[in-house]
């Protein structure tokens, strides 16, 4: 049964020109870099420095697997792109909310006034 699931999984990837293991590797492999970027962003925001570069790094890590899908994939159904767009928008909103909370908490710990 496990072999048939693996065959179906690989066939699905072949149909769309994407290796599911590469996609999964990028998806999982980007998580530590995303978390490091968020930590970097929080530290820089707490210190009152620019957060542009860490934000760009975090954003790249967040969408890196989907970039692979966009570059390598072919004939991806439209519903997949809509689904991914919803995931990315929700994930971005959630990350922004949580990051703002972490920055506010970090500033509260140091006794700095917050601007909200």
N, C-alpha and C positions, 0 to 999 in steps of 0.2 A: 504494500500500500504506500509506504514512504517513497519507494522508487517511482510509482505512478504520479504522486504529487510533485516530486522533483521534475519529472518529465513534462508535466503540464506547466509548471512554473517556468522552465527553460523554454518551452514552446511559445508561451505567451511573450517572453522577452524577444524571441527570434521573430515573432510576428510583427513586433513594433521596433525592431532594430536596437533593442536595449538589452544589455546583459543584466539580469536581475541581481546577480551577485555583486557586480560593480556598483549598481545603483545602491544596493543595501550597504556595501562597504563605504561608499561616499557618505551616505545618510548617517550611519553609525559613527564613522570616523571623524565626521565634522563636529560631533557633539562636544568633545573636549575642547576643541578650538573655539567653538561658540561660547562655552562657559568661561574660558579664559578671556575672551574678548569682552564679555559682560563684566567680569571682574575688573578688567582694565578700565572699562567705561565708567564703572562706579567709582573707582579710585580717582580717576581724572576729574569726574564731576564733583566729587567731594572736595578735591583740591582746587576747584574753580578753574580748571584748565579745559582746553578744547576737547570735545568728545567725538569729533568728526571721524578720525581714523579708526578708533575702536568701534564706533557705530557701523562704519562701512565694513570692517572685518566681521563683526557679528552678523550683519546682513548677508554678506557673502557666504558665510558658513551656514546660515539658515536656509539659503536657497540653492546651495551647491549641488545637491542631488537632482533638483529640478532643472538646473542649468544643464546637467549631463543629459537628462531626458529631452530637453529642448534641442540640444545639439546633436545627439546621437539618434534620437527617436525619429520614427517616420510613421505616418498614418495614425497618429495618436488620436483617439476619439475626442470630439469637442467636450463631451461631458467630463472627461478626465481633466481637461484644462480648467473647466469651471470649478470642479471639485478642488483641484490644487490651488486655484485662486482663493477660494473660501478658506482653505487651510492656511495659506500664507497670510491672508488678511487677519484671520483670528490669531494666528501665532504672533504676528507683529504687534497687534493690539495687546495681547497678553504679556508679551515680553516688555513692551514699553511700560505697561502698568506696573509690572513687577520690578523693573529696573528703577522706575521713579520711586517706588516704595523703598527699595534698598538704599537709594541715594538719600532719601529723607531719613531713614533709620540711621544711616551712617553719620549724617549731619547732627541728628538728635543726640547720638552717643558722644559727639565731641562738643556739644553745646552750641553749635553754630545755628543761626536763624535759617529757617527754610523759607523758600518763596513759593507758596502755592495759594 
